[in-house]
Amino acid sequence: MFLPLSWPTLVFCVLLIVYVGDDRTPLHFSRTVRRFYWAILSALITWIILTTLNRFDFERAEGVWIIVIAVIAASLVEDQIQRQRNLRPFTSKAVAIVQGTPEAQGKAEYLTSVIHTANEWQGSTIGIAKFFSLARGRLQRHRNSIREVLKSSHPTDLNYMLLHVNCAALLEIADATVLPVLTSPNCLHHLSVITRAALLDALQKVGMRHRPMRQLWAKEIIVNTFSGDLSRLKALLDDGGDYHTTFKLVYSDLQGNNQKEVKRHMQVQGQKALSAFQRQHPQGPPGISLKVISDIDDTLMCSGGRWPAGRDKRLPPLCVYPGVLALYNELDLGHMQRIEASKRAAEEHKRSMLEQLWGGSSGAESDAEEEPRPQRERSSLNPQRSGLLAATTLLLRTTASEVATMAQHPVRTGRSVLFGEPPEGEEPDVEPPSPRTVKRGIRTTLSRPLQGGEATAGSRSAEAARRREAQQRRRDRPATHANHLVFLSARPESYRGWTEELSLRSIFDPLIISGDMPGPPVLLMGSLRSGPQALYDYSVGTRSFRGSPRTLDSLLASRLAKRKLQRFKEYAALYPECCWVFIGDNGQGDVLVAEKLEQEIRGPDGQQRVLASFIHSVIPAKATVSYLQSSRYDKYARLAAWRDRNIYFHKTHVGMAVQAFTLGFMEEAGLHVVALEAVTALRRVRARFAFEDVDWGRVIRQLNRDLRAANACLPDELQISLIAIPTTSAVTSRRTSTVED
């Protein structure tokens, strides 16, 4: 009894581990191999069950039939899962703007019907249907018809058809027939960038790691795309809403020389695109696009102090921080506005040069018809008039000597003047004096303690109008503009991107549906080995780096930071034309990442590509794991050293927005949107978690402090109402937070 039961069980476990342990084996890239694998596995598990239940006296014939039924059921389930998870159409939002002729629409419908017919009953017969289809020549006729339709189509119709059929399912049945035609020089020249992205997405979904020809076709598509088109191609691949991204294509799917050629091509063309951009926009930003790369736990959403996710206990677990989503959006939109401003400046300069050359105004009529927008000159900002000096004092308690120094120099230089924390033993005032006095009568009042009623405001109609303007601002985002948001998480990657898929569906899909996030982000995951490696280092007494404390938290933070830094560098190597902003927290190694980024992510000219790192302060600064930890660094010396490295600590995302405003990353309208969204989100969160054990008084005081700094930067018509602090009895909490006010 023991041997018949143990050996099938052992074989079953080994086969399952081989399949799930590594999704880069040939088992995952051949439908025939997958079917035989699941047939063997289902037969084994059925045999184990029947052997275990032999006391019910199953007859041998019945047992055989049960095994056959189990094999067919496994084949059906495997095929259905394969279709739902992998053979999905390309879902970029840019597809919706592609229009086609009636002929193209008809051909797309024909191809869809052929794909459906060719795939019918494929998974339910363990390959028998495909065998008879091949024997009768039916499958070959389908492939020939697909090839003829594609070859005889006009280039415009061809682009429409490939975007409106399931390319992954098309390549599953006819890749050897279709791709040699599409990747030929004559045809590839006519394919649009978005069509090329759809083909690369389909190749990833059907699998190419163990298919040299598919890798060759993917390489041909990429190396025949140049400069700005290649930048758009990479952005479209990242916009698919799943784990099939440019990063996965280069570092997982492509192998050997194909991978090296693609990486070299991306780096060369990225530098060419950046050089062309800088020639066109000499006064513009230092990159074609700004990519915001952010942590998830304790940066996007609160961990609730649940180890190992994070250490912030100020808000309930999985609560999205007020203002963080608006900060992501406005950093991206601010970069676009800087490019538009540089275009207008270049056109104005060209027009003035022509006027000087011809000794008069040749464009008087156009000048009369269109008055140029007044643009504020960043380099000539007066700190006393703009309110930035007062914002500095309010936000981060700058010393008097620093205030005097700032009054003599422009604020918007390459580094921020907002730094520091209140002196030890001194609590920040609940209502310190503000240069722009906010009347008490218009302060926003939250709902009653522990109740979710409607909040009241003295200027509710004005704030509602501003919220509508903020929503319209997001809707006006061009449909072709890709989402440049990347999340660098310590969460381990898993089999076939299940961790990424789970995060996309559970965390980001609701934010996309609500309109708070413009599109799906890119997820760069961590490693499951980081935790065990940290435990091993702790057991043998290893230090993560010189001067670091020999604690498990320090070792884990160091391991996580190394993995994140490696991922960041690999991803940045594919985008040499981009500049970066990093957003993390000081709870688990993100400060170590920021300190290394300042040194290691640079362009060929030596220019720093990471413009700034914003750190969400969730634990005291003295407890932060940092390479600057030494006896010669006290708290304020370390804050100054971080500031010199463009690393800025803030307790709220409104504070980060004020910092970004002083650095020139966003305009007044963007800062106003972030502050307004933070107030609105906190009111919603307060009502949603009214019965949770949260110290709302502390949360509101921290936000109000940064709102005052934002108001000091904003004109009178964009002032944000502060939030009323609940009574002491309403904010009593058993939850202890390590974050200083």
Secondary structure, DSSP 8 states (H G I E B T S, - for coil): -HHHHHHHHHHHHHHHHHHHH-TTSGGGS-HHHHHHHHHHHHHHHHHHHHHHTGGG---HHHHHHHHHHHHHHHHHHHHHHHHHHTS-----GGGGG----HHHHHHHHHHHHHHHHHHTTSTTTTTHHHHHHHHHTHHHHHHHHHHHHHHTS-HHHHHHHHHSS-HHHHHHHHHHHHHHHHTSHHHHTT--HHHHHHHHHHHHHH--TT-HHHHHHHHHHHHT--HHHHHHHHHHHHTSSSS--HHHIIIII--HHHHHHHHHHHHHHHHHHHHHHHHH-TTS-SSSEEEEEE-SBTTTB--TT-TTT----SS-TT-B-TTHHHHHHHHHHHHHHHHHHHHHHHHHHHHHHHHHHHTS-TTHHHHHHS-------GGG--HHHHSHHHHHHHHH---HHHHHHHHTS-S-SSS--------TT----SS---SS---GGG-BB--STT-----B-TTHHHHHHHHHHHHHHHHTS-TT----EEEEEEEE--GGGHHHHHHIIIIIHHHHHTTSSSS--EEEEE-TTHHHHHHHHHHHT--SSTT---SHHHHHHHHHHHHHHHHHHHHHHT-TTEEEEEEEETTTTHHHHHHHHHHH-B-TTS-BSEEEEEEE--S-GGG---TT-STT--HHHHHHHHHHTTEEEESSHHHHHHHHHHTTSS-HHHHHHHHHHHHHHHHHHHHHTTTS---HHHHHHHHHHHHHHHHHHS-GGG----B----GGGS--S-------
